[in-house]
Amino acid sequence: MTNEKNHTKNSSAPAAKNISLNKPFVDERIIDEVRSVLAAGKLSGDGSVCRSVERQISGLFSLKHVLLTTSCTHALEMAMMMLDLQPGDEVITPSFTFVSGANAILRGGGKPVFCEITGDTFTMDVRDLERCISPRTKAIAPVHYAGVAADMDAVLEIARKHKLPVIEDAAQGMNALYKGKFLGGIGDAGAYSFHDTKNYVSGEGGAFITNTEALARRAEIIREKGTNRENFLRGEVDKYTWVDVGSSYILSEILAGVLRAQLKDIDVIQTRRERIHGIYMEGLRDLERREKLRLPIIPAYSRSNYHIFAILLPSEGERNRVMREMKTRGIGATFHYIPLHSSPYAVSHLGTEGLALPVTDSVAGGLLRLPIYPQLADEDVAYVIDALHSALA
Ligand SMILES: *Cc1c(COP(=O)(O)O)cnc(C)c1O
């Protein structure tokens, strides 16, 4: 594990630190796991290591089917491919999110329709979701933000009313709950990310999740270049062949080994993140009382995995000023998400120029992410809290 702490001694003025926004939790276990995969000699995907990690994830989070993939983006692509979208078909997703889901909809042949978020959890606003539904709507794709769930009961109610499938982008949501259910397994299909900025990492990687047998079978085929090789390996057919459109979405055994090590540290990672979240809440409460900022809101229905700690500042100008001040103190605090509806691609190709999503715009303008990862020491958290107090004095 690397230690980037500053060890300057005998200096009265504290030297500027270098605190990154996030850092993957890397320990000796990863090296041992990778060494053992390399020694076993099967490096391509879908071998015994992938299988064991898939079983573990499905057991830990009560998910029926878990298929490791090369990324969360790819798992979302698989989900969208299964919708068999026709030109003009629409999928509703928040504008306040990463580009993956919107790309997946486009690559699946559909059109993303951007809806509003709520000001508390920054997840899908169900009243606006209703407004977005049209005769061309084919699915709803909510996103869980920061490890806090979207209001899934409300989303599912609308989905049922209009008979629409729900695809959850749970990239940030592994090991977080909505009313006792693990994220990713609540809708018809879901996706996790193991990108190295997430809580549990394999470098690059993801998982496709579903509780529906038929979707799992189709996912196996899409993930395996459109062939029924899985059925062949199970002895269900005597040779394997091309049966559907697919791609190469299987995670390598080496990266599954990294993931296996991460799962052994799952409680260490969760506990440490929760503690850091608590220190921030405690240390910044007075600034919230003085209306200098707003702290994260975790509704009672949700148990967070504390993936992101995001505060809201009163305006974009103020956020940018504070962000710059944090940078000069060596703190990697950042904004999050240029709203998709105002991104150059959406404006030029999806005609979103005039779309008014005021909550999205105001959250994206005021949001500031603070460093949070297990190796972040209490004294570093205190340093960030002090820096914010100076910036907002
Ligand atoms: C990180 C992230 C993704 C992309 O995950 P990859 O594994 O890098 O493809 C998608 N959606 C959201 C909300 C994310 O945070």
The ligand as a Gaussian input file, in Angstrom:
#p B3LYP/6-31G(d) Opt

LIG

0 1
 C      -18.526000       4.649000     -12.818000
 C      -19.871000       4.726000     -13.380000
 C      -20.202000       4.084000     -14.582000
 C      -19.183000       3.424000     -15.456000
 O      -18.554000       2.313000     -14.902000
 P      -17.400000       1.582000     -15.749000
 O      -17.196000       0.301000     -14.994000
 O      -16.204000       2.465000     -15.716000
 O      -17.918000       1.345000     -17.103000
 C      -21.515000       4.131000     -15.009000
 N      -22.460000       4.780000     -14.321000
 C      -22.187000       5.427000     -13.171000
 C      -23.284000       6.116000     -12.428000
 C      -20.879000       5.427000     -12.668000
 O      -20.610000       6.079000     -11.535000

